[in-house]
Amino acid sequence: MITELQESKITEYLIAQQLSLDILVEIRDHMISQISELQFNENLDFEAAFLKIKESWNGEFAMVNYVLFYPAKIPLIAKRIIQERYNGLFKKSLMVGLLASVINLLLLLIAGSKEEYTVFFRLLNASFVVMTILIWVFNYKIWKYLKADFKYRGKCLYTMYQQNLGLMVVCASSMTQVASKSGSYAYQLIREQNHHDVLTGLITLILPFILQTALTFALFNFIEHKKNLVKMQEFLKPV
């Protein structure tokens, strides 16, 4: 049976491994289970069982680079978990981006004029910006937890998603600029069969897809960040 003091000791050890709290909690529960099992099966006291478990986990805490989103090194096990979660979020974001592209093409085909398509183009792209603003406004209570350098006791991030929330600001700003455009080059390329500026026409079709996918990914990060904060109320109270 693990006491509260022993559980705190495990938590402190994992904090020292530079894990984000959401990953820490997940690993801590697994580690507590392993220690309890070892104590029972080998009749060890807590310190001996804890030392044995730390040795078995040692390779998982080796510091590695993850240049995609993390400028500093992170533990190997954190990299594995983050990559798995990000891959899932990216696939969902990609589906949203593809759906938006299909809708854009349909609007392009049904538009009665270039001016009408401009309205459709702006509304579609502006909807992503509006959604982002609404999510931010309705979650104002967690704004202080959005900073990439806001850490629990100054030692570790609150969630694995916290590091990427700045992506939302960049993508929303870029999406706003796209929404201010007319989309006329895409209309000229597809509807008017004007091939004088094919490259610009393709960019007008592809760039919104890239930004919509990236912004959706950032929003999914925000939502997961919020969910994990809710699960970690015990760590939020002292802040």
N, C-alpha and C positions, 0 to 999 in steps of 0.2 A: 504493500500500500504506500503510495507516494504522498508525503505530507505537503502542506502548502509551502513550507520553507524549502523543501527539496524541489518543488515545482518552480519556485522562484529562482533557484540556483540554475536549473535547466534553462529557464528563460534568459537569465543573464548571460549564460554561455552562448546561446544562440544569437543574442543581440551583438555580442562581440564578433560574431561571424559575418556581420554586415548584411544580414538578411532583412528584407522588408517585412513588416509585421504580419501581413497576411500569409506570406510564405512561412514565417517563423511559427505562427500558431499551428499551421498545418503540420510542420515538421515536429514541433514540440509534442503534439498529441501522439504522433507516431513513436517518438523517442521515449515518451513516458510509458507507452504500452510495451516497448521493447525492454526497458529497464525493469518493469514490474515482472515481465515474463522471465527475465534472466534471474532476478532475485528468487523467484519461486522455483525455477527448474534447477538452478545451481546453488541455491541456498547462500546467496551473497548478500552483503549489506549494500546500502544505497551507493556509497562511495565506490566500492569495487565494481558494482554493476554499471554505474555511470561512466567510470573510466574505460571499461571494456566497450561500452556503446560508443563513446567518443572516438576511440581508436578505430572502430568499424566504420564510422562516418567521416573519418579524417579526409579521405580523398574527395568526398563530395563538397568539402568546403574550400578546396583549392581555388584561388582567385584566377579568373580568366577574363578575357576581353569580350565585350558584346557591343561592337561599334555601331550597330544599327540604331539603338536608342540610348545606350548608356555610355557616357564619356569615360567613366571610371570602371575599374575591374569589379566584377561581382562573383560570388561563389558559383562553382560549377553547377550545383543542384538548382540554384536560382535561375541560371541561364536555361537549363533544360525545361523547367516549369514555365518560365516566361515565353520561351519559343513555342511551346505547345499551346499555351493560352492565346498568344498573338496569332498563331497560324489559324486557330478557330475563328478569332475575331476578323482577321483579314479575309477569310473565305466569305463570311457573312457580308462584310463591307463590299467585297467585289460583286456579290450578287445584287446588292442595292445599286451600285454604280452601273451595272449592266442593265438593270431594270429601268433606271433613269435614262440611259442611252436609248433603249428601245422606245420609251415614251417620247423622247426627243425626236426620234426618227418618225414616229407616228404623227406627231404634231407638225413636223416638217412636211409630211405628205398631205395632211388634211388642210394645212393653212391655205387660205384663199389668195393671200398676197404676201409680199415680203414684210409689209408693215404688221400684218396679223401674226406672222411667225415671230417677229421681234417681240411682240407681247407674250406669246407662248414661251419663247426662249428665256425671257427675263423672269417670268413667273416661276418657271420650273427651277431655275438656278437660285432665285431669291428664296424659294421655299426651304432650301437647305440652310441658308443663313438665318431665316426666321426661326427654324427649328432649333438651331444652335443657341440663339439668343434666349428663346423661351426656356430651354433646359438650364441655361445659366441663371436666369432670373428666378425660376422656381426652386433652385437649389442654393440660394444665397447663404444658407446656414453652414455650408461646408466650404465656402470660398477660401477660408484660411488654410484648409487642407489641400488646396490645389497647387500651392507653390512647390516647385521641384526641389527646393532646398529646405522645406518644412519637415523636420524630423522628430520622431518620438525621442524625448530626452536628449535631443541633439545628436543621436547616434544612428538611427536607421529610419528609412522612409516608412510611411504608414502602409502603402500598398505598392505593388509592382507596377501599377498603372499610372502612378503619380508623376513619374518621370516624363511621360509623354503628353501631358495635358497642354503644354505650350503649343503642341502641334495643332490643337483645335483653334487657337487664336490665329496662327499663320494661315491655316486652310480657310477659315471663315473670312479673313481679310481678302485672300485671293479669290474666294468664291464671290465676294461682294463686287470685286472688279469685273469678274466674268458676267455677273448679273446685270451690270451696267452697259454691257455691249449689246449690239443688235442681232448678232448671229447671222448677219446678211451674207457673209462669205459661204456659209454652209448652204444657205438657200440658193445662192447663185450656182453652187457646184451641183447640188442634187436636183433642184427643180428647174433651173434655167439651163442646166448642162453647160455652164460657162467654165471652161477649163483653163482660162488665162492665169488663174492663181489657185491651182490645185492644192499646193502646200498649205496656204492660209486657210482654205476651206476644210482641209483635213484636221488642222490644228483646232479650228473652231468646233469640230465634232469631238476630237479626242481629249483636249484639255479639260473641258467640263467633266468628262468621265473620270479622269485621273483625280481631279480635285474633289468630286463627289465621293469617290471611293475613300480618299484620304481623310476627308472630313467625317465621313460615316465611321471610319475606323477610330478617329479621335473621340467621337461621341460615344461609341461603344466602350472605349477606355474610361471615359468619364462615368458612365453608368456602372461599370464594374467597380470602379474606384469607390463610388457611393455605396454600392452593395457591401463591399468589404469593410468600409468604415462602420456601417450599421452592425456588422458582426463583431466588431472589435470595441464595443463600448467600454469594456474594462480598461482599455489602454487610453481612451479618449478623455476620461474623467479628470485625470490630473492636469490636462493641458489648459 
